[in-house]
Amino acid sequence: AVPSTCLVRAAEDNTTSTESSDKAPYGEVPLGLTADGSTPAWTAFVESAFPTWCYNKDDESRIEDAGETCEDGTPNGRWDPFYLTKWHGGEDPALGGYPTDVDTRYPFYYASGFFGQACAGGNTHCSFDFDGSKHGCHLCGKIVTDHDDGPNGPGHVPPHIGLAALTRAYHDGGFGEPASWFDYDQNECRILGTALLPMIRKYFPRNDDGSNAYPPPFTNEGGPGNPEGVSYPYPLEYVNLVGDSCAKEQEKFPSAECYEAHSDGAEADYPDYLKAGHGSPHYCSVGAMEAGVNKDWCPYVFFGPNRGKYRHPHVAFAAVEVWL
C-alpha cells in the first residue's frame, strides 16, 4: 500500500525547483541518528520500512503464530531478520529475500534486459556468446557514459551514491521542498530521476574527462550525510575487509570502516575456508575466489555479532523515499 502522506505531499507541490529551502524540514534522517548513532538508527529505520518477522532466539526459526507483535515489541513483519544471501532477491519475502534494485525502481541501476543472454536482470550487460556457466557476471560491463545528456543518462550509478546524495541534499537544503522531488501520478513514491541526478552531480561531479569514480559505501566519501553536513560510512554494509586488506584500502580511503571497526573483531574470527578481505559485503570461500565466482553468489556476513544484519543500500534508499 502507498503511504497516504506521500500522495498528499506530492499533490501539494509536484513542481521541480533548485531554490534554497529549509534544511531537513521533517527532522533528521534516519530518525535517531544523532542520539543513537548511525548503526542503531539505520537498522531501526530500514526495519520500519521492511519489518522483519518474529523468530526463536535459540535457533533463529520463524515463529509462525506470533501474532501482530514480537516479544521485543516490534511489528511481526514479512521480511527475514537474518539476510544472508542474495539467492531469493525479488522473490516472495517468505523465502528470505529482499526487493532488488529493479523492484524498488532505483532510477540509475540500468538493469540488462531478458533476451536470452547470461546474467539477465543484473547491472552487467553480457553478450549473447558469454558463457555464464564458466565465467562470472562481473566480467561483463555496466552501462557507462561520459556525460549525462544521452539516452543512457548518467549510466549506472551505485545505489549507495544515490543514498549518499539524497541524504546530504535533504540535510543541506538547496534543492527545493522534498515534495517537489516526487510526482505521484508519474512515479508514485519513488523520487524522480530528474530530481535525484542534480543531487548526485553536486556531491559526485564528473571528472574533467567525463569519467566517474564513485567512492565505496563504507567510507565517509561514499556514505550518507548528517544534519551537520558531515558524511559517514553507510553502517549496514559490513564489508569484507580485514587486516592487510583493510590497511591497503585505508591507503586510498582512510575513513574505510573494516571488519575490525564494524564487528569489533579480527581476521581470526573468519572460518578457515573463507577468503578474508576481498573487499565486498560478500564473504566468499577460498575455492570460490580461486574459481572466479561472481561475489554476488557468496553470502553476506554470517558470523560474528552482525550475522544477517547486512541491508542493501538500495533498500535503505527506498526506505528514505517512502519516509519522505
Long-range contacts (C-beta under 8 A, 24 or more apart in sequence): 2-184, 2-188, 2-189, 3-189, 3-322, 6-182, 6-184, 6-188, 6-189, 6-322, 6-324, 7-184, 7-189, 9-178, 9-179, 9-182, 9-324, 10-179, 10-182, 10-183, 10-184, 10-189, 11-184, 12-179, 13-177, 13-179, 13-180, 14-179, 14-180, 14-182, 14-183, 14-184, 14-185, 15-176, 15-180, 16-176, 16-180, 16-181, 16-192, 16-194, 16-195, 17-175, 17-176, 17-177, 17-180, 18-174, 18-175, 18-176, 18-198, 19-176, 20-173, 20-174, 21-173, 21-174, 21-175, 21-176, 21-177, 22-173, 23-171, 23-172, 23-173, 23-227, 24-170, 24-171, 24-173, 24-227, 25-177, 25-178, 26-178, 26-323, 26-324, 28-171, 28-226, 28-227, 29-167, 29-170, 29-171, 29-320, 29-323, 29-324, 30-320, 33-226, 33-227, 34-226, 34-227, 38-232, 38-233, 38-235, 39-235, 39-236, 39-262, 42-234, 42-235, 42-236, 42-311, 42-316, 43-235, 43-236, 43-309, 43-311, 45-316, 45-319, 45-323, 46-236, 46-311, 46-315, 46-316, 46-319, 47-74, 47-77, 48-319, 48-323, 49-315, 49-318, 49-319, 49-322, 49-323, 50-77, 50-79, 50-98, 50-311, 50-315, 50-319, 51-75, 51-76, 51-77, 51-78, 51-79, 52-77, 52-79, 52-80, 52-81, 53-77, 53-78, 53-79, 53-80, 53-81, 55-81, 55-82, 80-308, 81-308, 82-307, 82-308, 83-300, 83-308, 83-309, 83-310, 83-311, 84-299, 84-300, 84-302, 84-307, 84-308, 85-299, 85-300, 86-296, 86-297, 86-300, 98-311, 98-312, 98-315, 99-314, 99-315, 99-318, 100-314, 101-159, 101-312, 101-314, 104-190, 104-314, 104-315, 104-317, 104-318, 105-187, 105-190, 106-159, 106-162, 106-314, 106-317, 106-318, 107-162, 107-190, 107-191, 107-192, 107-193, 107-196, 108-153, 108-154, 108-155, 108-156, 108-157, 108-162, 108-193, 108-196, 108-197, 108-200, 109-156, 109-159, 109-314, 110-142, 110-143, 110-152, 110-155, 110-156, 122-296, 123-156, 135-292, 136-292, 136-293, 136-294, 136-295, 137-294, 137-296, 138-294, 138-295, 138-296, 139-292, 144-212, 145-210, 146-206, 146-209, 146-210, 146-211, 147-206, 147-210, 148-197, 148-201, 148-206, 153-193, 153-197, 154-197, 154-200, 154-201, 154-212, 155-212, 157-200, 157-212, 157-214, 158-214, 158-217, 158-313, 159-312, 159-313, 159-314, 159-317, 160-216, 160-217, 160-222, 160-223, 160-234, 160-237, 160-313, 161-200, 161-204, 161-214, 161-222, 162-196, 162-200, 162-313, 162-314, 162-317, 163-217, 163-224, 163-234, 163-313, 163-314, 163-316, 163-317, 163-320, 164-203, 164-204, 164-217, 164-222, 164-223, 164-224, 164-225, 164-231, 164-234, 165-196, 165-199, 165-200, 165-202, 165-203, 165-204, 166-191, 166-196, 166-199, 166-317, 166-320, 167-224, 167-225, 167-226, 167-320, 168-199, 168-203, 168-224, 168-225, 168-229, 168-231, 169-199, 169-202, 169-203, 170-225, 170-320, 170-324, 171-225, 171-226, 171-227, 171-229, 172-225, 172-229, 175-199, 178-324, 181-324, 182-324, 189-321, 189-322, 190-321, 191-321, 191-324, 215-253, 216-253, 216-256, 217-313, 218-256, 218-257, 218-258, 218-262, 219-253, 219-255, 219-256, 219-257, 220-253, 220-255, 221-253, 221-255, 233-257, 234-313, 234-316, 235-262, 236-309, 236-310, 236-311, 236-316, 237-262, 237-281, 237-310, 237-313, 238-262, 238-263, 238-281, 238-300, 238-301, 238-306, 238-309, 238-310, 239-279, 239-280, 239-281, 240-276, 240-277, 240-278, 240-279, 240-280, 240-281, 240-282, 240-283, 240-284, 240-301, 241-277, 241-279, 242-266, 242-267, 242-270, 242-276, 242-277, 243-267, 243-276, 243-277, 244-277, 245-276, 245-277, 245-278, 245-279, 246-277, 249-279, 262-306, 263-301, 263-304, 263-305, 263-306, 264-305, 265-304, 265-305, 269-303, 269-304, 270-303, 271-303, 281-310
